Amino acid sequence: MDEKLDKAIETLAGKIVQTVKPDEALKYTQAALNLAHVKGILTAQEKDRKRLQPTTSKTKATSAS
């Protein structure tokens, strides 16, 4: 998923550089910022999921006691 988001951001960045109309440049810039925000949220969620996920060794040690 990260690779697809990165590719989409790069594509939008290319369009921003090529665009001569300020209105279009603003729209592409906002779209790129939105994608970067989504990427940050997904990354944070994945880190939280890994941090909160119980490890099997701790679970086995607890149930053996």
C-alpha positions as CSV (number, residue, x, y, z in Angstrom):
1,M,0.0,0.0,0.0
2,D,2.8,2.4,0.8
3,E,4.4,1.9,-2.6
4,K,1.1,2.8,-4.3
5,L,0.6,5.9,-2.2
6,D,4.2,7.0,-2.9
7,K,3.6,6.5,-6.6
8,A,0.4,8.5,-6.5
9,I,2.1,11.3,-4.6
10,E,5.0,11.4,-7.1
11,T,2.5,11.5,-10.0
12,L,0.7,14.4,-8.4
13,A,4.0,16.2,-7.7
14,G,4.9,15.9,-11.4
15,K,1.5,17.4,-12.4
16,I,2.1,20.3,-9.9
17,V,5.4,21.1,-11.6
18,Q,3.9,20.9,-15.1
19,T,0.7,22.9,-14.3
20,V,0.7,26.5,-15.2
21,K,-2.7,27.3,-13.9
22,P,-2.6,28.2,-10.1
23,D,-6.1,26.7,-9.6
24,E,-5.0,23.3,-10.9
25,A,-1.7,23.4,-9.0
26,L,-3.6,24.1,-5.8
27,K,-5.9,21.1,-6.4
28,Y,-3.0,18.8,-7.1
29,T,-1.1,20.0,-4.1
30,Q,-4.1,19.4,-1.8
31,A,-4.5,15.9,-3.3
32,A,-0.9,15.1,-2.6
33,L,-1.1,16.4,1.0
34,N,-4.3,14.3,1.5
35,L,-2.4,11.2,0.3
36,A,0.5,12.0,2.6
37,H,-1.8,12.4,5.5
38,V,-3.5,9.0,4.7
39,K,-0.1,7.4,4.5
40,G,0.9,8.8,7.9
41,I,-2.4,7.6,9.5
42,L,-2.0,4.1,8.1
43,T,1.6,3.9,9.2
44,A,0.6,5.0,12.8
45,Q,-2.2,2.4,12.9
46,E,0.1,-0.3,11.8
47,K,2.6,0.6,14.5
48,D,-0.1,0.6,17.1
49,R,-1.4,-2.7,15.9
50,K,2.0,-4.3,16.2
51,R,2.6,-2.7,19.6
52,L,-0.7,-3.8,21.0
53,Q,-0.7,-7.3,19.5
54,P,0.0,-9.9,22.2
55,T,3.0,-12.1,21.6
56,T,2.5,-15.8,21.6
57,S,5.4,-16.5,24.0
58,K,3.9,-14.2,26.7
59,T,0.5,-15.9,26.2
60,K,1.9,-19.4,26.5
61,A,4.0,-18.4,29.6
62,T,0.9,-16.9,31.3
63,S,-1.3,-19.9,30.6
64,A,1.3,-22.4,31.8
65,S,1.5,-20.7,35.2
